[in-house]
Amino acid sequence: MRGLLHACILCIIREKPAYGSEIHQKLKEKFNIEPPKPLVYTLLRRMERSGLIVSTWDIQESGPARRVYKITEEGIEHLRNMANRLKKIIPIIESIIKSIEES
């Protein structure tokens, strides 16, 4: 599931740069996934260390400073590779489900 969560987060950030709280909300809205917020922030930090995303601080006159996350070219390439791998896995998953349902 964690690998899929990475992909979902990258999809969200590819659409437009976003704050961690926005990403968490979009995971619910777009993918019907409700991971714990600390997990989302942990994954964001890991993806940043891996070079898939970058962050900058958004400092407003009012309210706290917030990190804005943006996907990198490496992140876009990673997302494309993941899509290709998922396409290969779909028939396997469908076969497993069919086998389970027939039992």
Phi and psi restraints in degrees (range 20) as a CNS / XPLOR table:
assign (resid 1 and name C) (resid 2 and name N)
       (resid 2 and name CA) (resid 2 and name C) 1.0 -61.8 20.0 2
assign (resid 2 and name N) (resid 2 and name CA)
       (resid 2 and name C) (resid 3 and name N) 1.0 -40.6 20.0 2
assign (resid 2 and name C) (resid 3 and name N)
       (resid 3 and name CA) (resid 3 and name C) 1.0 -61.7 20.0 2
assign (resid 3 and name N) (resid 3 and name CA)
       (resid 3 and name C) (resid 4 and name N) 1.0 -37.7 20.0 2
assign (resid 3 and name C) (resid 4 and name N)
       (resid 4 and name CA) (resid 4 and name C) 1.0 -70.1 20.0 2
assign (resid 4 and name N) (resid 4 and name CA)
       (resid 4 and name C) (resid 5 and name N) 1.0 -34.9 20.0 2
assign (resid 4 and name C) (resid 5 and name N)
       (resid 5 and name CA) (resid 5 and name C) 1.0 -64.8 20.0 2
assign (resid 5 and name N) (resid 5 and name CA)
       (resid 5 and name C) (resid 6 and name N) 1.0 -39.2 20.0 2
assign (resid 5 and name C) (resid 6 and name N)
       (resid 6 and name CA) (resid 6 and name C) 1.0 -56.0 20.0 2
assign (resid 6 and name N) (resid 6 and name CA)
       (resid 6 and name C) (resid 7 and name N) 1.0 -48.1 20.0 2
assign (resid 6 and name C) (resid 7 and name N)
       (resid 7 and name CA) (resid 7 and name C) 1.0 -61.5 20.0 2
assign (resid 7 and name N) (resid 7 and name CA)
       (resid 7 and name C) (resid 8 and name N) 1.0 -43.0 20.0 2
assign (resid 7 and name C) (resid 8 and name N)
       (resid 8 and name CA) (resid 8 and name C) 1.0 -62.0 20.0 2
assign (resid 8 and name N) (resid 8 and name CA)
       (resid 8 and name C) (resid 9 and name N) 1.0 -43.8 20.0 2
assign (resid 8 and name C) (resid 9 and name N)
       (resid 9 and name CA) (resid 9 and name C) 1.0 -62.6 20.0 2
assign (resid 9 and name N) (resid 9 and name CA)
       (resid 9 and name C) (resid 10 and name N) 1.0 -44.3 20.0 2
assign (resid 9 and name C) (resid 10 and name N)
       (resid 10 and name CA) (resid 10 and name C) 1.0 -63.3 20.0 2
assign (resid 10 and name N) (resid 10 and name CA)
       (resid 10 and name C) (resid 11 and name N) 1.0 -38.3 20.0 2
assign (resid 10 and name C) (resid 11 and name N)
       (resid 11 and name CA) (resid 11 and name C) 1.0 -61.0 20.0 2
assign (resid 11 and name N) (resid 11 and name CA)
       (resid 11 and name C) (resid 12 and name N) 1.0 -42.8 20.0 2
assign (resid 11 and name C) (resid 12 and name N)
       (resid 12 and name CA) (resid 12 and name C) 1.0 -63.7 20.0 2
assign (resid 12 and name N) (resid 12 and name CA)
       (resid 12 and name C) (resid 13 and name N) 1.0 -46.9 20.0 2
assign (resid 12 and name C) (resid 13 and name N)
       (resid 13 and name CA) (resid 13 and name C) 1.0 -70.7 20.0 2
assign (resid 13 and name N) (resid 13 and name CA)
       (resid 13 and name C) (resid 14 and name N) 1.0 -28.4 20.0 2
assign (resid 13 and name C) (resid 14 and name N)
       (resid 14 and name CA) (resid 14 and name C) 1.0 -64.5 20.0 2
assign (resid 14 and name N) (resid 14 and name CA)
       (resid 14 and name C) (resid 15 and name N) 1.0 -34.8 20.0 2
assign (resid 14 and name C) (resid 15 and name N)
       (resid 15 and name CA) (resid 15 and name C) 1.0 -63.5 20.0 2
assign (resid 15 and name N) (resid 15 and name CA)
       (resid 15 and name C) (resid 16 and name N) 1.0 -44.3 20.0 2
assign (resid 15 and name C) (resid 16 and name N)
       (resid 16 and name CA) (resid 16 and name C) 1.0 -169.2 20.0 2
assign (resid 16 and name N) (resid 16 and name CA)
       (resid 16 and name C) (resid 17 and name N) 1.0 148.4 20.0 2
assign (resid 16 and name C) (resid 17 and name N)
       (resid 17 and name CA) (resid 17 and name C) 1.0 -55.8 20.0 2
assign (resid 17 and name N) (resid 17 and name CA)
       (resid 17 and name C) (resid 18 and name N) 1.0 146.2 20.0 2
assign (resid 17 and name C) (resid 18 and name N)
       (resid 18 and name CA) (resid 18 and name C) 1.0 -149.3 20.0 2
assign (resid 18 and name N) (resid 18 and name CA)
       (resid 18 and name C) (resid 19 and name N) 1.0 157.9 20.0 2
assign (resid 18 and name C) (resid 19 and name N)
       (resid 19 and name CA) (resid 19 and name C) 1.0 -80.5 20.0 2
assign (resid 19 and name N) (resid 19 and name CA)
       (resid 19 and name C) (resid 20 and name N) 1.0 161.2 20.0 2
assign (resid 19 and name C) (resid 20 and name N)
       (resid 20 and name CA) (resid 20 and name C) 1.0 -56.3 20.0 2
assign (resid 20 and name N) (resid 20 and name CA)
       (resid 20 and name C) (resid 21 and name N) 1.0 -43.5 20.0 2
assign (resid 20 and name C) (resid 21 and name N)
       (resid 21 and name CA) (resid 21 and name C) 1.0 -66.7 20.0 2
assign (resid 21 and name N) (resid 21 and name CA)
       (resid 21 and name C) (resid 22 and name N) 1.0 -35.1 20.0 2
assign (resid 21 and name C) (resid 22 and name N)
       (resid 22 and name CA) (resid 22 and name C) 1.0 -65.2 20.0 2
assign (resid 22 and name N) (resid 22 and name CA)
       (resid 22 and name C) (resid 23 and name N) 1.0 -42.1 20.0 2
assign (resid 22 and name C) (resid 23 and name N)
       (resid 23 and name CA) (resid 23 and name C) 1.0 -61.6 20.0 2
assign (resid 23 and name N) (resid 23 and name CA)
       (resid 23 and name C) (resid 24 and name N) 1.0 -45.4 20.0 2
assign (resid 23 and name C) (resid 24 and name N)
       (resid 24 and name CA) (resid 24 and name C) 1.0 -58.8 20.0 2
assign (resid 24 and name N) (resid 24 and name CA)
       (resid 24 and name C) (resid 25 and name N) 1.0 -44.8 20.0 2
assign (resid 24 and name C) (resid 25 and name N)
       (resid 25 and name CA) (resid 25 and name C) 1.0 -64.7 20.0 2
assign (resid 25 and name N) (resid 25 and name CA)
       (resid 25 and name C) (resid 26 and name N) 1.0 -43.2 20.0 2
assign (resid 25 and name C) (resid 26 and name N)
       (resid 26 and name CA) (resid 26 and name C) 1.0 -65.7 20.0 2
assign (resid 26 and name N) (resid 26 and name CA)
       (resid 26 and name C) (resid 27 and name N) 1.0 -31.7 20.0 2
assign (resid 26 and name C) (resid 27 and name N)
       (resid 27 and name CA) (resid 27 and name C) 1.0 -59.5 20.0 2
assign (resid 27 and name N) (resid 27 and name CA)
       (resid 27 and name C) (resid 28 and name N) 1.0 -39.7 20.0 2
assign (resid 27 and name C) (resid 28 and name N)
       (resid 28 and name CA) (resid 28 and name C) 1.0 -68.8 20.0 2
assign (resid 28 and name N) (resid 28 and name CA)
       (resid 28 and name C) (resid 29 and name N) 1.0 -48.2 20.0 2
assign (resid 28 and name C) (resid 29 and name N)
       (resid 29 and name CA) (resid 29 and name C) 1.0 -68.7 20.0 2
assign (resid 29 and name N) (resid 29 and name CA)
       (resid 29 and name C) (resid 30 and name N) 1.0 -46.0 20.0 2
assign (resid 29 and name C) (resid 30 and name N)
       (resid 30 and name CA) (resid 30 and name C) 1.0 -88.1 20.0 2
assign (resid 30 and name N) (resid 30 and name CA)
       (resid 30 and name C) (resid 31 and name N) 1.0 -37.4 20.0 2
assign (resid 30 and name C) (resid 31 and name N)
       (resid 31 and name CA) (resid 31 and name C) 1.0 -117.4 20.0 2
assign (resid 31 and name N) (resid 31 and name CA)
       (resid 31 and name C) (resid 32 and name N) 1.0 -0.7 20.0 2
assign (resid 31 and name C) (resid 32 and name N)
       (resid 32 and name CA) (resid 32 and name C) 1.0 56.6 20.0 2
assign (resid 32 and name N) (resid 32 and name CA)
       (resid 32 and name C) (resid 33 and name N) 1.0 40.3 20.0 2
assign (resid 32 and name C) (resid 33 and name N)
       (resid 33 and name CA) (resid 33 and name C) 1.0 -116.0 20.0 2
assign (resid 33 and name N) (resid 33 and name CA)
       (resid 33 and name C) (resid 34 and name N) 1.0 133.6 20.0 2
assign (resid 33 and name C) (resid 34 and name N)
       (resid 34 and name CA) (resid 34 and name C) 1.0 -125.2 20.0 2
assign (resid 34 and name N) (resid 34 and name CA)
       (resid 34 and name C) (resid 35 and name N) 1.0 71.1 20.0 2
assign (resid 34 and name C) (resid 35 and name N)
       (resid 35 and name CA) (resid 35 and name C) 1.0 -74.7 20.0 2
assign (resid 35 and name N) (resid 35 and name CA)
       (resid 35 and name C) (resid 36 and name N) 1.0 157.9 20.0 2
assign (resid 35 and name C) (resid 36 and name N)
       (resid 36 and name CA) (resid 36 and name C) 1.0 -61.2 20.0 2
assign (resid 36 and name N) (resid 36 and name CA)
       (resid 36 and name C) (resid 37 and name N) 1.0 140.9 20.0 2
assign (resid 36 and name C) (resid 37 and name N)
       (resid 37 and name CA) (resid 37 and name C) 1.0 -54.9 20.0 2
assign (resid 37 and name N) (resid 37 and name CA)
       (resid 37 and name C) (resid 38 and name N) 1.0 -42.8 20.0 2
assign (resid 37 and name C) (resid 38 and name N)
       (resid 38 and name CA) (resid 38 and name C) 1.0 -58.8 20.0 2
assign (resid 38 and name N) (resid 38 and name CA)
       (resid 38 and name C) (resid 39 and name N) 1.0 -33.7 20.0 2
assign (resid 38 and name C) (resid 39 and name N)
       (resid 39 and name CA) (resid 39 and name C) 1.0 -65.9 20.0 2
assign (resid 39 and name N) (resid 39 and name CA)
       (resid 39 and name C) (resid 40 and name N) 1.0 -41.7 20.0 2
assign (resid 39 and name C) (resid 40 and name N)
       (resid 40 and name CA) (resid 40 and name C) 1.0 -60.4 20.0 2
assign (resid 40 and name N) (resid 40 and name CA)
       (resid 40 and name C) (resid 41 and name N) 1.0 -46.2 20.0 2
assign (resid 40 and name C) (resid 41 and name N)
       (resid 41 and name CA) (resid 41 and name C) 1.0 -66.7 20.0 2
assign (resid 41 and name N) (resid 41 and name CA)
       (resid 41 and name C) (resid 42 and name N) 1.0 -36.2 20.0 2
assign (resid 41 and name C) (resid 42 and name N)
       (resid 42 and name CA) (resid 42 and name C) 1.0 -63.0 20.0 2
assign (resid 42 and name N) (resid 42 and name CA)
       (resid 42 and name C) (resid 43 and name N) 1.0 -45.6 20.0 2
assign (resid 42 and name C) (resid 43 and name N)
       (resid 43 and name CA) (resid 43 and name C) 1.0 -64.6 20.0 2
assign (resid 43 and name N) (resid 43 and name CA)
       (resid 43 and name C) (resid 44 and name N) 1.0 -39.1 20.0 2
assign (resid 43 and name C) (resid 44 and name N)
       (resid 44 and name CA) (resid 44 and name C) 1.0 -60.6 20.0 2
assign (resid 44 and name N) (resid 44 and name CA)
       (resid 44 and name C) (resid 45 and name N) 1.0 -43.3 20.0 2
assign (resid 44 and name C) (resid 45 and name N)
       (resid 45 and name CA) (resid 45 and name C) 1.0 -64.4 20.0 2
assign (resid 45 and name N) (resid 45 and name CA)
       (resid 45 and name C) (resid 46 and name N) 1.0 -41.9 20.0 2
assign (resid 45 and name C) (resid 46 and name N)
       (resid 46 and name CA) (resid 46 and name C) 1.0 -64.0 20.0 2
assign (resid 46 and name N) (resid 46 and name CA)
       (resid 46 and name C) (resid 47 and name N) 1.0 -42.8 20.0 2
assign (resid 46 and name C) (resid 47 and name N)
       (resid 47 and name CA) (resid 47 and name C) 1.0 -66.0 20.0 2
assign (resid 47 and name N) (resid 47 and name CA)
       (resid 47 and name C) (resid 48 and name N) 1.0 -33.0 20.0 2
assign (resid 47 and name C) (resid 48 and name N)
       (resid 48 and name CA) (resid 48 and name C) 1.0 -68.5 20.0 2
assign (resid 48 and name N) (resid 48 and name CA)
       (resid 48 and name C) (resid 49 and name N) 1.0 -43.6 20.0 2
assign (resid 48 and name C) (resid 49 and name N)
       (resid 49 and name CA) (resid 49 and name C) 1.0 -62.2 20.0 2
assign (resid 49 and name N) (resid 49 and name CA)
       (resid 49 and name C) (resid 50 and name N) 1.0 -31.0 20.0 2
assign (resid 49 and name C) (resid 50 and name N)
       (resid 50 and name CA) (resid 50 and name C) 1.0 -82.2 20.0 2
assign (resid 50 and name N) (resid 50 and name CA)
       (resid 50 and name C) (resid 51 and name N) 1.0 -7.1 20.0 2
assign (resid 50 and name C) (resid 51 and name N)
       (resid 51 and name CA) (resid 51 and name C) 1.0 85.7 20.0 2
assign (resid 51 and name N) (resid 51 and name CA)
       (resid 51 and name C) (resid 52 and name N) 1.0 10.3 20.0 2
assign (resid 51 and name C) (resid 52 and name N)
       (resid 52 and name CA) (resid 52 and name C) 1.0 -80.7 20.0 2
assign (resid 52 and name N) (resid 52 and name CA)
       (resid 52 and name C) (resid 53 and name N) 1.0 -26.7 20.0 2
assign (resid 52 and name C) (resid 53 and name N)
       (resid 53 and name CA) (resid 53 and name C) 1.0 -139.8 20.0 2
assign (resid 53 and name N) (resid 53 and name CA)
       (resid 53 and name C) (resid 54 and name N) 1.0 163.8 20.0 2
assign (resid 53 and name C) (resid 54 and name N)
       (resid 54 and name CA) (resid 54 and name C) 1.0 -130.7 20.0 2
assign (resid 54 and name N) (resid 54 and name CA)
       (resid 54 and name C) (resid 55 and name N) 1.0 157.7 20.0 2
assign (resid 54 and name C) (resid 55 and name N)
       (resid 55 and name CA) (resid 55 and name C) 1.0 -132.9 20.0 2
assign (resid 55 and name N) (resid 55 and name CA)
       (resid 55 and name C) (resid 56 and name N) 1.0 152.5 20.0 2
assign (resid 55 and name C) (resid 56 and name N)
       (resid 56 and name CA) (resid 56 and name C) 1.0 -134.7 20.0 2
assign (resid 56 and name N) (resid 56 and name CA)
       (resid 56 and name C) (resid 57 and name N) 1.0 157.4 20.0 2
assign (resid 56 and name C) (resid 57 and name N)
       (resid 57 and name CA) (resid 57 and name C) 1.0 -87.4 20.0 2
assign (resid 57 and name N) (resid 57 and name CA)
       (resid 57 and name C) (resid 58 and name N) 1.0 133.1 20.0 2
assign (resid 57 and name C) (resid 58 and name N)
       (resid 58 and name CA) (resid 58 and name C) 1.0 -104.6 20.0 2
assign (resid 58 and name N) (resid 58 and name CA)
       (resid 58 and name C) (resid 59 and name N) 1.0 109.4 20.0 2
assign (resid 58 and name C) (resid 59 and name N)
       (resid 59 and name CA) (resid 59 and name C) 1.0 -106.4 20.0 2
assign (resid 59 and name N) (resid 59 and name CA)
       (resid 59 and name C) (resid 60 and name N) 1.0 114.6 20.0 2
assign (resid 59 and name C) (resid 60 and name N)
       (resid 60 and name CA) (resid 60 and name C) 1.0 -98.6 20.0 2
assign (resid 60 and name N) (resid 60 and name CA)
       (resid 60 and name C) (resid 61 and name N) 1.0 160.5 20.0 2
assign (resid 60 and name C) (resid 61 and name N)
       (resid 61 and name CA) (resid 61 and name C) 1.0 -66.4 20.0 2
assign (resid 61 and name N) (resid 61 and name CA)
       (resid 61 and name C) (resid 62 and name N) 1.0 -36.1 20.0 2
assign (resid 61 and name C) (resid 62 and name N)
       (resid 62 and name CA) (resid 62 and name C) 1.0 -118.9 20.0 2
assign (resid 62 and name N) (resid 62 and name CA)
       (resid 62 and name C) (resid 63 and name N) 1.0 145.1 20.0 2
assign (resid 62 and name C) (resid 63 and name N)
       (resid 63 and name CA) (resid 63 and name C) 1.0 89.4 20.0 2
assign (resid 63 and name N) (resid 63 and name CA)
       (resid 63 and name C) (resid 64 and name N) 1.0 168.5 20.0 2
assign (resid 63 and name C) (resid 64 and name N)
       (resid 64 and name CA) (resid 64 and name C) 1.0 -76.1 20.0 2
assign (resid 64 and name N) (resid 64 and name CA)
       (resid 64 and name C) (resid 65 and name N) 1.0 158.0 20.0 2
assign (resid 64 and name C) (resid 65 and name N)
       (resid 65 and name CA) (resid 65 and name C) 1.0 -69.0 20.0 2
assign (resid 65 and name N) (resid 65 and name CA)
       (resid 65 and name C) (resid 66 and name N) 1.0 144.1 20.0 2
assign (resid 65 and name C) (resid 66 and name N)
       (resid 66 and name CA) (resid 66 and name C) 1.0 -133.9 20.0 2
assign (resid 66 and name N) (resid 66 and name CA)
       (resid 66 and name C) (resid 67 and name N) 1.0 147.4 20.0 2
assign (resid 66 and name C) (resid 67 and name N)
       (resid 67 and name CA) (resid 67 and name C) 1.0 -81.6 20.0 2
assign (resid 67 and name N) (resid 67 and name CA)
       (resid 67 and name C) (resid 68 and name N) 1.0 135.8 20.0 2
assign (resid 67 and name C) (resid 68 and name N)
       (resid 68 and name CA) (resid 68 and name C) 1.0 -109.6 20.0 2
assign (resid 68 and name N) (resid 68 and name CA)
       (resid 68 and name C) (resid 69 and name N) 1.0 126.9 20.0 2
assign (resid 68 and name C) (resid 69 and name N)
       (resid 69 and name CA) (resid 69 and name C) 1.0 -101.9 20.0 2
assign (resid 69 and name N) (resid 69 and name CA)
       (resid 69 and name C) (resid 70 and name N) 1.0 139.2 20.0 2
assign (resid 69 and name C) (resid 70 and name N)
       (resid 70 and name CA) (resid 70 and name C) 1.0 -136.1 20.0 2
assign (resid 70 and name N) (resid 70 and name CA)
       (resid 70 and name C) (resid 71 and name N) 1.0 140.2 20.0 2
assign (resid 70 and name C) (resid 71 and name N)
       (resid 71 and name CA) (resid 71 and name C) 1.0 -76.7 20.0 2
assign (resid 71 and name N) (resid 71 and name CA)
       (resid 71 and name C) (resid 72 and name N) 1.0 147.1 20.0 2
assign (resid 71 and name C) (resid 72 and name N)
       (resid 72 and name CA) (resid 72 and name C) 1.0 -99.9 20.0 2
assign (resid 72 and name N) (resid 72 and name CA)
       (resid 72 and name C) (resid 73 and name N) 1.0 172.0 20.0 2
assign (resid 72 and name C) (resid 73 and name N)
       (resid 73 and name CA) (resid 73 and name C) 1.0 -59.9 20.0 2
assign (resid 73 and name N) (resid 73 and name CA)
       (resid 73 and name C) (resid 74 and name N) 1.0 -38.8 20.0 2
assign (resid 73 and name C) (resid 74 and name N)
       (resid 74 and name CA) (resid 74 and name C) 1.0 -62.8 20.0 2
assign (resid 74 and name N) (resid 74 and name CA)
       (resid 74 and name C) (resid 75 and name N) 1.0 -37.5 20.0 2
assign (resid 74 and name C) (resid 75 and name N)
       (resid 75 and name CA) (resid 75 and name C) 1.0 -66.7 20.0 2
assign (resid 75 and name N) (resid 75 and name CA)
       (resid 75 and name C) (resid 76 and name N) 1.0 -39.7 20.0 2
assign (resid 75 and name C) (resid 76 and name N)
       (resid 76 and name CA) (resid 76 and name C) 1.0 -64.0 20.0 2
assign (resid 76 and name N) (resid 76 and name CA)
       (resid 76 and name C) (resid 77 and name N) 1.0 -42.9 20.0 2
assign (resid 76 and name C) (resid 77 and name N)
       (resid 77 and name CA) (resid 77 and name C) 1.0 -64.4 20.0 2
assign (resid 77 and name N) (resid 77 and name CA)
       (resid 77 and name C) (resid 78 and name N) 1.0 -41.3 20.0 2
assign (resid 77 and name C) (resid 78 and name N)
       (resid 78 and name CA) (resid 78 and name C) 1.0 -60.0 20.0 2
assign (resid 78 and name N) (resid 78 and name CA)
       (resid 78 and name C) (resid 79 and name N) 1.0 -42.3 20.0 2
assign (resid 78 and name C) (resid 79 and name N)
       (resid 79 and name CA) (resid 79 and name C) 1.0 -63.8 20.0 2
assign (resid 79 and name N) (resid 79 and name CA)
       (resid 79 and name C) (resid 80 and name N) 1.0 -42.7 20.0 2
assign (resid 79 and name C) (resid 80 and name N)
       (resid 80 and name CA) (resid 80 and name C) 1.0 -61.9 20.0 2
assign (resid 80 and name N) (resid 80 and name CA)
       (resid 80 and name C) (resid 81 and name N) 1.0 -44.5 20.0 2
assign (resid 80 and name C) (resid 81 and name N)
       (resid 81 and name CA) (resid 81 and name C) 1.0 -62.7 20.0 2
assign (resid 81 and name N) (resid 81 and name CA)
       (resid 81 and name C) (resid 82 and name N) 1.0 -39.7 20.0 2
assign (resid 81 and name C) (resid 82 and name N)
       (resid 82 and name CA) (resid 82 and name C) 1.0 -65.2 20.0 2
assign (resid 82 and name N) (resid 82 and name CA)
       (resid 82 and name C) (resid 83 and name N) 1.0 -39.2 20.0 2
assign (resid 82 and name C) (resid 83 and name N)
       (resid 83 and name CA) (resid 83 and name C) 1.0 -60.8 20.0 2
assign (resid 83 and name N) (resid 83 and name CA)
       (resid 83 and name C) (resid 84 and name N) 1.0 -42.3 20.0 2
assign (resid 83 and name C) (resid 84 and name N)
       (resid 84 and name CA) (resid 84 and name C) 1.0 -64.0 20.0 2
assign (resid 84 and name N) (resid 84 and name CA)
       (resid 84 and name C) (resid 85 and name N) 1.0 -41.4 20.0 2
assign (resid 84 and name C) (resid 85 and name N)
       (resid 85 and name CA) (resid 85 and name C) 1.0 -65.7 20.0 2
assign (resid 85 and name N) (resid 85 and name CA)
       (resid 85 and name C) (resid 86 and name N) 1.0 -41.0 20.0 2
assign (resid 85 and name C) (resid 86 and name N)
       (resid 86 and name CA) (resid 86 and name C) 1.0 -64.4 20.0 2
assign (resid 86 and name N) (resid 86 and name CA)
       (resid 86 and name C) (resid 87 and name N) 1.0 -38.2 20.0 2
assign (resid 86 and name C) (resid 87 and name N)
       (resid 87 and name CA) (resid 87 and name C) 1.0 -60.1 20.0 2
assign (resid 87 and name N) (resid 87 and name CA)
       (resid 87 and name C) (resid 88 and name N) 1.0 -34.9 20.0 2
assign (resid 87 and name C) (resid 88 and name N)
       (resid 88 and name CA) (resid 88 and name C) 1.0 -74.6 20.0 2
assign (resid 88 and name N) (resid 88 and name CA)
       (resid 88 and name C) (resid 89 and name N) 1.0 -28.9 20.0 2
assign (resid 88 and name C) (resid 89 and name N)
       (resid 89 and name CA) (resid 89 and name C) 1.0 -81.8 20.0 2
assign (resid 89 and name N) (resid 89 and name CA)
       (resid 89 and name C) (resid 90 and name N) 1.0 -27.2 20.0 2
assign (resid 89 and name C) (resid 90 and name N)
       (resid 90 and name CA) (resid 90 and name C) 1.0 -53.3 20.0 2
assign (resid 90 and name N) (resid 90 and name CA)
       (resid 90 and name C) (resid 91 and name N) 1.0 -48.3 20.0 2
assign (resid 90 and name C) (resid 91 and name N)
       (resid 91 and name CA) (resid 91 and name C) 1.0 -61.7 20.0 2
assign (resid 91 and name N) (resid 91 and name CA)
       (resid 91 and name C) (resid 92 and name N) 1.0 -33.3 20.0 2
assign (resid 91 and name C) (resid 92 and name N)
       (resid 92 and name CA) (resid 92 and name C) 1.0 -66.7 20.0 2
assign (resid 92 and name N) (resid 92 and name CA)
       (resid 92 and name C) (resid 93 and name N) 1.0 -45.5 20.0 2
assign (resid 92 and name C) (resid 93 and name N)
       (resid 93 and name CA) (resid 93 and name C) 1.0 -62.3 20.0 2
assign (resid 93 and name N) (resid 93 and name CA)
       (resid 93 and name C) (resid 94 and name N) 1.0 -42.8 20.0 2
assign (resid 93 and name C) (resid 94 and name N)
       (resid 94 and name CA) (resid 94 and name C) 1.0 -62.0 20.0 2
assign (resid 94 and name N) (resid 94 and name CA)
       (resid 94 and name C) (resid 95 and name N) 1.0 -39.3 20.0 2
assign (resid 94 and name C) (resid 95 and name N)
       (resid 95 and name CA) (resid 95 and name C) 1.0 -64.5 20.0 2
assign (resid 95 and name N) (resid 95 and name CA)
       (resid 95 and name C) (resid 96 and name N) 1.0 -41.2 20.0 2
assign (resid 95 and name C) (resid 96 and name N)
       (resid 96 and name CA) (resid 96 and name C) 1.0 -63.4 20.0 2
assign (resid 96 and name N) (resid 96 and name CA)
       (resid 96 and name C) (resid 97 and name N) 1.0 -47.0 20.0 2
assign (resid 96 and name C) (resid 97 and name N)
       (resid 97 and name CA) (resid 97 and name C) 1.0 -60.6 20.0 2
assign (resid 97 and name N) (resid 97 and name CA)
       (resid 97 and name C) (resid 98 and name N) 1.0 -46.0 20.0 2
assign (resid 97 and name C) (resid 98 and name N)
       (resid 98 and name CA) (resid 98 and name C) 1.0 -58.2 20.0 2
assign (resid 98 and name N) (resid 98 and name CA)
       (resid 98 and name C) (resid 99 and name N) 1.0 -44.7 20.0 2
assign (resid 98 and name C) (resid 99 and name N)
       (resid 99 and name CA) (resid 99 and name C) 1.0 -62.8 20.0 2
assign (resid 99 and name N) (resid 99 and name CA)
       (resid 99 and name C) (resid 100 and name N) 1.0 -41.1 20.0 2
assign (resid 99 and name C) (resid 100 and name N)
       (resid 100 and name CA) (resid 100 and name C) 1.0 -65.0 20.0 2
assign (resid 100 and name N) (resid 100 and name CA)
       (resid 100 and name C) (resid 101 and name N) 1.0 -44.2 20.0 2
assign (resid 100 and name C) (resid 101 and name N)
       (resid 101 and name CA) (resid 101 and name C) 1.0 -68.9 20.0 2
assign (resid 101 and name N) (resid 101 and name CA)
       (resid 101 and name C) (resid 102 and name N) 1.0 -27.6 20.0 2
assign (resid 101 and name C) (resid 102 and name N)
       (resid 102 and name CA) (resid 102 and name C) 1.0 -78.2 20.0 2
assign (resid 102 and name N) (resid 102 and name CA)
       (resid 102 and name C) (resid 103 and name N) 1.0 -19.8 20.0 2
